[in-house]
Every structure is written in C-alpha cells, then in structure tokens.
Amino acid sequence: MSRNRYLIFTVISLTVMLVFAFYPSDRKRIKKIIRDCGDSVVNENADQLMEHISFNFKGPHGGSYLQLKKRVERIFERFDDFDITSDIMNISIEGKQAEADLKASVIASEGIDRTYFIGDAGSNEDIKVFLEKSPYEWKVIGFERLHNR
C-alpha cells in the first residue's frame, strides 16, 4: 500500500513539474508575439501582423487599429525585401499590462533603393511596446520610438 502511495505521489509531482516547465510564461508569450510581428513584416503579411494588434491600439500620434492596418497595407505595397534586427532588452509585466523594451532596426527596398525605417547604419533605435492581456492572449496596444541621443 505504501509503495502505491509513493508511486502516485511521484507521478503527480512529475506531472506538476512538467506542466510548470513547459507551460509558456507571460514573458515567453510576449517574446513570441514580438517575434511573430517581425516575421509578419518580413513576409509582408498584414493580416498576420494585425492578429497581434489590439482593437484598442493607439499609435504614437493618435492612430487607431484601422489606420494602422491601412498604413501597413500601403507600406507593403510600396516597399519590399524587409530586414529586421531586434533584441528584446526588458519585459515588465504589471497585472494585465506589459511593456517590452526593444533595440531594433528595419530596412526595406523601394525599387533599387534601400532605406531605414527604424534605426540607421550605426545603431538600432530604442522602442517601447505596450501590451494588454485579453482573456486569451497578449495584444499590442501601442508603441513609442525613443529617440537615441
């Protein structure tokens, strides 16, 4: 009888440890969203990008979700061959709100010309991404470009 208890205790303990080890944390989920957003831009897939944007989105100059979607579609029509370099420096989470600090650069082609959207040849630009947690997932609600000095 005590052998069965020990076996049951061991199985339950291992199950709990595996769940905690492999269940994605909020930080992992936020990192995945940021990576997916970058992949969406590189693949020029506006619909895939907008899946990670909240309908509550407010742009740096007051733009809404729909304005962002139209702007992204126009950019993808005009530019090609996007290249993104980004590093997530910090993620801070408070309840259902989060901020991610990035260093990023984005380059794209317009015809034969290559241009930087974010950052420049010498350095990446600091960007702060704001997120909110919906009942099912994290969504981007805004961003801010922090101008390097």
C-alpha positions as CSV (number, residue, x, y, z in Angstrom):
1,M,0.0,0.0,0.0
2,S,2.8,2.5,0.9
3,R,4.5,1.6,-2.4
4,N,1.4,2.7,-4.3
5,R,1.2,6.0,-2.4
6,Y,4.8,6.7,-3.2
7,L,4.3,5.9,-6.9
8,I,1.2,8.1,-7.1
9,F,3.0,10.9,-5.3
10,T,5.9,10.7,-7.7
11,V,3.7,10.7,-10.8
12,I,1.7,13.7,-9.5
13,S,4.9,15.6,-8.6
14,L,6.5,14.9,-12.1
15,T,3.3,16.0,-13.8
16,V,3.2,19.3,-11.9
17,M,6.9,19.9,-12.6
18,L,6.4,19.2,-16.3
19,V,3.4,21.5,-16.6
20,F,5.4,24.4,-15.0
21,A,8.4,23.7,-17.1
22,F,6.7,23.6,-20.5
23,Y,3.7,25.9,-19.9
24,P,4.6,29.2,-21.5
25,S,5.0,32.1,-19.2
26,D,3.7,35.6,-20.0
27,R,7.3,36.7,-20.8
28,K,7.6,33.8,-23.3
29,R,4.2,34.7,-24.9
30,I,5.2,38.3,-25.2
31,K,8.5,37.4,-26.8
32,K,6.7,35.1,-29.3
33,I,4.3,37.9,-30.2
34,I,7.1,40.3,-30.9
35,R,8.9,37.7,-33.0
36,D,5.7,36.9,-34.9
37,C,5.1,40.6,-35.6
38,G,8.7,40.8,-37.1
39,D,8.1,37.7,-39.2
40,S,4.8,39.1,-40.4
41,V,6.6,42.3,-41.6
42,V,9.4,40.3,-43.3
43,N,6.7,38.2,-45.0
44,E,4.7,41.3,-45.8
45,N,1.6,39.7,-44.3
46,A,-0.7,42.5,-43.0
47,D,-3.4,40.1,-41.8
48,Q,-1.0,38.0,-39.8
49,L,0.5,41.2,-38.2
50,M,-2.8,42.6,-37.3
51,E,-3.8,39.4,-35.4
52,H,-1.3,40.6,-32.7
53,I,-2.7,44.2,-32.6
54,S,-5.5,45.1,-30.2
55,F,-8.6,46.9,-31.4
56,N,-7.7,49.3,-28.5
57,F,-4.5,50.2,-30.3
58,K,-3.4,53.9,-30.1
59,G,-0.5,54.9,-32.2
60,P,2.2,57.4,-31.2
61,H,0.3,60.2,-33.0
62,G,-3.2,59.0,-32.0
63,G,-3.7,56.5,-34.9
64,S,-6.2,53.7,-34.4
65,Y,-6.2,50.0,-35.3
66,L,-7.9,50.6,-38.7
67,Q,-5.5,53.5,-39.5
68,L,-2.5,51.2,-38.7
69,K,-3.9,48.4,-40.9
70,K,-4.3,50.8,-43.9
71,R,-0.8,52.2,-43.3
72,V,0.8,48.8,-43.1
73,E,-1.0,47.7,-46.3
74,R,0.3,50.8,-48.2
75,I,3.8,50.3,-46.9
76,F,3.8,46.6,-48.0
77,E,2.5,47.7,-51.5
78,R,5.3,50.3,-51.8
79,F,8.3,48.6,-50.2
80,D,9.8,45.1,-50.5
81,D,12.6,43.0,-49.0
82,F,12.2,43.9,-45.3
83,D,15.0,43.1,-43.0
84,I,14.5,43.4,-39.2
85,T,17.1,43.2,-36.5
86,S,15.7,43.4,-32.9
87,D,16.7,42.5,-29.4
88,I,14.3,42.4,-26.5
89,M,16.1,44.2,-23.7
90,N,13.5,44.0,-21.0
91,I,9.9,43.0,-20.4
92,S,7.9,44.3,-17.4
93,I,4.5,43.0,-16.5
94,E,2.0,44.5,-14.1
95,G,-1.3,42.7,-14.0
96,K,-2.9,42.8,-17.4
97,Q,-0.4,45.5,-18.7
98,A,3.1,44.9,-20.0
99,E,5.9,46.9,-21.6
100,A,8.7,45.5,-23.8
101,D,11.9,47.5,-24.4
102,L,13.5,46.7,-27.8
103,K,16.5,47.8,-29.7
104,A,15.6,47.5,-33.4
105,S,16.3,48.5,-37.0
106,V,14.1,47.9,-40.0
107,I,15.4,48.2,-43.6
108,A,13.4,47.9,-46.8
109,S,13.8,48.3,-50.5
110,E,11.9,50.7,-52.7
111,G,12.9,49.8,-56.3
112,I,16.7,49.8,-56.3
113,D,17.0,52.0,-53.1
114,R,17.4,50.6,-49.6
115,T,16.1,52.7,-46.7
116,Y,16.0,52.6,-42.9
117,F,12.5,52.8,-41.4
118,I,13.8,52.4,-37.9
119,G,17.4,52.9,-36.7
120,D,20.3,53.6,-39.0
121,A,23.5,52.0,-40.2
122,G,25.3,52.9,-37.0
123,S,22.8,51.8,-34.4
124,N,19.5,50.3,-33.6
125,E,16.7,52.5,-32.2
126,D,15.1,52.1,-28.8
127,I,11.4,51.2,-29.0
128,K,8.9,50.6,-26.2
129,V,6.0,48.3,-27.0
130,F,2.9,48.4,-24.8
131,L,0.7,45.3,-24.5
132,E,-2.5,44.3,-22.7
133,K,-3.7,40.9,-21.8
134,S,-7.1,39.9,-23.1
135,P,-8.8,36.9,-21.7
136,Y,-7.0,34.6,-24.1
137,E,-3.7,36.3,-25.2
138,W,-1.4,39.4,-25.1
139,K,-2.0,42.1,-27.8
140,V,-0.1,45.2,-28.7
141,I,-1.9,48.4,-27.8
142,G,0.8,50.9,-28.7
143,F,4.4,51.7,-29.2
144,E,6.8,54.5,-28.8
145,R,10.1,55.3,-30.5
146,L,12.6,56.6,-28.0
147,H,15.0,58.8,-30.0
148,N,18.6,57.9,-29.2
149,R,20.8,60.9,-28.3
